[in-house]
Amino acid sequence: MVRPKKHLGQHFLTDHSIALRIVDSLHVNSGDTVLEIGPGTGILTRYLLEKEIRLIPVEIDSDSVSYLKHNWPVLEDMILEKDFLKINIDEHITSSFHIIGNFPYNISSQIFFHVLDYRQRVPSVVCMIQKEVAHRIASPPGSKEYGILSVLLQAYYNIEFLFSVKPGSFFPPPKVTSGVIRLTRNKTVALPCDEILFRKLVKTAFNQRRKMIRNSIKSILLNLDSDFELLSKRPEQLGVPEFIELTNWVESQQ
């Protein structure tokens, strides 16, 4: 048995009914490529192997890798013993790929930023994360949970909160409730603005979320003596279209 490692944020899912529900939430076709992040002891992996897909598990923990290969010898040449955050996916996958996994809570935000880097090739993601973060990502503008990841992910994905998972479904039990969400790529190929500036504006605005946009983005644009309507709002009041409008306005002022 693999001992969960605290420094890796490992909480192994033990409830097979939940595992099957997560796997069934990923809508894939025969022949699709699926990248599984952090398979651990393989509770999702066993059900993924039943599907007619190309499975690529990515696992940083050598003990887990040994356990997976011992219990599912078919995985011998499939597993990438690497850190997902540092992996060059292009070396292993050249086509589109779906993502699934029980994400370590301490790096879930970083994983989503990495997913965004490959957004043109990732049609869907099904993952289990801290419920609070799951609600934040799925939150609409105007809510107190709405933040950086909400805007950046909603720009390219439709997001659904699927269900909650109680701490007792894991070993060891986490101190928080988990949530399973599904991200499905929308039809936006590219935003009608400078996408690098868009991301910078979103991050800068929410880093001082209690301030009006006029005050929070001074590091990007000094001359903000303007009656442009969006400058008098707070970041949580702006949806993706408004942030696009703000990005184009800022660019026009530079």
C-alpha positions as CSV (number, residue, x, y, z in Angstrom):
1,M,0.0,0.0,0.0
2,V,1.2,3.5,-0.8
3,R,1.6,5.8,2.2
4,P,0.0,9.3,1.4
5,K,2.7,12.0,1.4
6,K,1.7,15.3,3.1
7,H,4.2,17.3,1.1
8,L,2.6,16.1,-2.2
9,G,-0.9,16.9,-0.8
10,Q,-2.0,13.3,-1.3
11,H,-5.5,12.4,-0.2
12,F,-6.4,9.1,-1.9
13,L,-10.0,8.7,-3.0
14,T,-11.3,5.4,-1.6
15,D,-15.0,5.5,-2.6
16,H,-15.4,3.5,-5.9
17,S,-18.9,4.9,-6.6
18,I,-17.5,8.4,-6.5
19,A,-14.6,7.4,-8.7
20,L,-16.9,5.8,-11.3
21,R,-19.1,8.9,-11.3
22,I,-16.1,11.2,-11.9
23,V,-14.9,9.0,-14.8
24,D,-18.3,8.9,-16.3
25,S,-18.5,12.7,-16.2
26,L,-15.7,12.9,-18.7
27,H,-17.4,12.6,-22.1
28,V,-14.9,11.0,-24.5
29,N,-15.0,9.1,-27.7
30,S,-13.2,6.0,-28.8
31,G,-9.6,6.8,-29.6
32,D,-9.5,10.0,-27.6
33,T,-6.4,10.9,-25.6
34,V,-6.9,11.4,-21.8
35,L,-4.2,12.7,-19.5
36,E,-4.8,11.8,-15.9
37,I,-3.1,14.0,-13.3
38,G,-1.9,12.3,-10.2
39,P,-3.5,8.8,-10.4
40,G,-2.1,7.9,-7.0
41,T,-3.4,4.4,-6.2
42,G,-5.3,4.2,-9.4
43,I,-8.9,4.4,-8.3
44,L,-9.8,6.5,-11.4
45,T,-7.3,4.7,-13.6
46,R,-8.9,1.3,-13.3
47,Y,-12.2,2.7,-14.7
48,L,-10.4,4.8,-17.4
49,L,-8.7,1.6,-18.6
50,E,-12.1,0.2,-19.4
51,K,-12.6,2.8,-22.0
52,E,-11.3,2.7,-25.6
53,I,-9.0,5.7,-25.1
54,R,-5.3,6.4,-25.1
55,L,-4.5,7.0,-21.4
56,I,-1.5,8.9,-20.2
57,P,-1.2,9.0,-16.4
58,V,1.2,11.6,-15.0
59,E,2.5,10.9,-11.5
60,I,5.4,12.5,-9.6
61,D,5.4,10.0,-6.7
62,S,7.7,7.0,-7.4
63,D,5.9,4.9,-4.8
64,S,2.6,5.4,-6.6
65,V,4.2,4.7,-9.9
66,S,5.5,1.4,-8.7
67,Y,2.1,0.5,-7.2
68,L,0.3,1.3,-10.4
69,K,2.7,-0.7,-12.6
70,H,2.5,-3.7,-10.2
71,N,-1.3,-3.7,-10.1
72,W,-1.9,-2.8,-13.8
73,P,1.1,-4.0,-15.8
74,V,-0.5,-2.5,-19.0
75,L,0.5,0.9,-17.6
76,E,4.2,0.1,-17.8
77,D,4.8,2.2,-20.9
78,M,2.0,4.6,-20.4
79,I,2.9,6.4,-17.1
80,L,4.9,9.6,-17.2
81,E,6.8,9.9,-13.9
82,K,6.9,13.6,-14.0
83,D,5.6,16.8,-12.4
84,F,2.6,18.0,-14.5
85,L,3.5,21.6,-13.8
86,K,6.9,21.1,-15.4
87,I,6.1,18.7,-18.2
88,N,6.5,19.7,-21.8
89,I,3.3,18.1,-23.1
90,D,4.3,18.6,-26.7
91,E,6.9,15.9,-26.3
92,H,4.3,13.3,-25.4
93,I,1.0,14.4,-27.0
94,T,0.7,16.1,-30.4
95,S,-3.1,16.0,-30.7
96,S,-5.9,17.3,-28.5
97,F,-6.3,15.7,-25.1
98,H,-8.8,15.6,-22.3
99,I,-7.7,16.0,-18.6
100,I,-9.0,14.2,-15.5
101,G,-7.8,13.9,-12.0
102,N,-8.1,14.4,-8.3
103,F,-5.9,17.5,-8.2
104,P,-3.7,18.2,-5.1
105,Y,-5.4,21.1,-3.4
106,N,-2.2,23.0,-2.8
107,I,-1.4,23.3,-6.6
108,S,-4.8,23.2,-8.2
109,S,-4.7,26.9,-9.3
110,Q,-1.3,26.3,-10.9
111,I,-2.6,23.3,-12.7
112,F,-5.5,25.4,-14.2
113,F,-3.0,28.1,-15.4
114,H,-1.1,25.3,-17.1
115,V,-4.3,24.0,-18.7
116,L,-4.9,27.5,-20.0
117,D,-1.6,27.4,-21.8
118,Y,-2.9,24.4,-23.8
119,R,-6.5,25.6,-24.1
120,Q,-6.6,25.2,-27.9
121,R,-5.9,21.5,-27.4
122,V,-7.9,20.6,-24.3
123,P,-11.6,20.2,-25.1
124,S,-12.6,19.2,-21.6
125,V,-11.4,18.8,-18.0
126,V,-13.1,16.9,-15.2
127,C,-11.4,17.2,-11.8
128,M,-11.9,17.1,-8.1
129,I,-10.6,20.0,-6.1
130,Q,-11.4,21.9,-2.9
131,K,-15.1,22.7,-3.0
132,E,-14.5,26.3,-2.2
133,V,-12.2,26.6,-5.2
134,A,-14.6,24.8,-7.4
135,H,-17.4,27.2,-6.5
136,R,-15.0,30.1,-7.1
137,I,-14.2,28.9,-10.6
138,A,-17.9,28.4,-11.5
139,S,-19.1,31.7,-9.9
140,P,-20.7,34.3,-12.0
141,P,-19.7,38.0,-11.9
142,G,-21.0,39.8,-8.9
143,S,-20.4,37.1,-6.4
144,K,-17.8,37.3,-3.6
145,E,-16.2,34.0,-4.8
146,Y,-15.7,35.4,-8.3
147,G,-12.0,35.9,-9.0
148,I,-9.0,35.6,-11.3
149,L,-9.5,31.9,-12.3
150,S,-13.2,32.5,-12.7
151,V,-12.6,35.1,-15.4
152,L,-9.6,33.4,-17.2
153,L,-11.3,30.0,-17.3
154,Q,-14.7,31.2,-18.2
155,A,-13.2,33.1,-21.1
156,Y,-12.5,29.8,-22.8
157,Y,-14.6,27.2,-21.0
158,N,-18.2,26.5,-19.9
159,I,-17.9,25.4,-16.3
160,E,-20.3,23.2,-14.4
161,F,-20.2,22.3,-10.7
162,L,-21.2,18.6,-10.7
163,F,-21.2,17.3,-7.1
164,S,-19.6,17.5,-3.7
165,V,-17.5,14.8,-2.0
166,K,-17.3,14.5,1.7
167,P,-13.9,14.1,3.6
168,G,-14.8,10.5,4.6
169,S,-14.4,9.4,1.0
170,F,-10.6,9.8,1.2
171,F,-7.6,8.4,3.0
172,P,-6.5,10.4,4.9
173,P,-9.6,12.5,5.1
174,P,-8.9,16.1,4.1
175,K,-10.1,18.9,6.4
176,V,-12.4,20.3,3.7
177,T,-15.2,19.1,1.4
178,S,-14.2,18.5,-2.2
179,G,-16.1,19.4,-5.4
180,V,-16.1,17.9,-8.8
181,I,-16.3,20.3,-11.8
182,R,-16.4,19.9,-15.6
183,L,-14.8,22.4,-18.0
184,T,-16.0,22.2,-21.6
185,R,-14.2,24.3,-24.2
186,N,-16.5,27.0,-25.7
187,K,-16.3,28.3,-29.2
188,T,-13.9,31.1,-28.5
189,V,-10.8,30.5,-30.6
190,A,-9.2,33.8,-29.5
191,L,-10.4,36.8,-27.5
192,P,-11.1,40.0,-29.5
193,C,-8.3,41.7,-27.6
194,D,-4.7,41.4,-26.6
195,E,-4.9,38.1,-24.6
196,I,-1.6,38.7,-22.7
197,L,-2.8,42.2,-21.6
198,F,-6.2,40.7,-20.8
199,R,-4.7,38.2,-18.4
200,K,-2.4,40.9,-16.9
201,L,-5.4,43.2,-16.3
202,V,-7.5,40.5,-14.7
203,K,-4.7,39.5,-12.3
204,T,-3.8,43.1,-11.4
205,A,-7.4,44.1,-10.8
206,F,-8.2,41.2,-8.5
207,N,-5.0,41.6,-6.5
208,Q,-6.7,44.7,-5.1
209,R,-10.3,43.5,-5.5
210,R,-11.8,46.0,-3.0
211,K,-10.6,48.9,-5.0
212,M,-12.2,50.4,-8.1
213,I,-10.5,49.5,-11.4
214,R,-9.3,53.0,-11.7
215,N,-7.1,52.5,-8.6
216,S,-6.1,48.9,-9.0
217,I,-4.6,49.1,-12.5
218,K,-2.4,52.1,-11.9
219,S,0.7,49.9,-12.4
220,I,-0.4,49.2,-16.0
221,L,-1.8,52.6,-17.0
222,L,-0.8,55.8,-15.2
223,N,-3.2,58.3,-16.8
224,L,-6.6,57.2,-15.6
225,D,-8.3,60.6,-15.4
226,S,-11.1,59.4,-17.7
227,D,-14.8,59.0,-17.5
228,F,-14.6,55.5,-19.0
229,E,-17.4,53.8,-17.3
230,L,-15.6,50.5,-16.3
231,L,-13.0,52.4,-14.3
232,S,-15.5,53.2,-11.6
233,K,-16.4,49.5,-11.1
234,R,-14.8,46.8,-8.9
235,P,-13.3,43.7,-10.6
236,E,-16.0,41.3,-9.4
237,Q,-18.6,43.4,-11.3
238,L,-16.9,42.7,-14.6
239,G,-17.7,39.6,-16.7
240,V,-15.5,38.4,-19.5
241,P,-17.0,40.8,-22.1
242,E,-16.3,43.8,-19.8
243,F,-12.7,42.7,-19.2
244,I,-12.3,42.4,-23.0
245,E,-13.7,45.9,-23.3
246,L,-11.4,47.2,-20.6
247,T,-8.4,45.5,-22.3
248,N,-9.1,47.2,-25.6
249,W,-9.6,50.5,-23.9
250,V,-6.3,50.3,-21.9
251,E,-4.5,49.3,-25.1
252,S,-5.9,52.3,-26.9
253,Q,-4.6,54.6,-24.1
254,Q,-1.0,53.2,-24.2
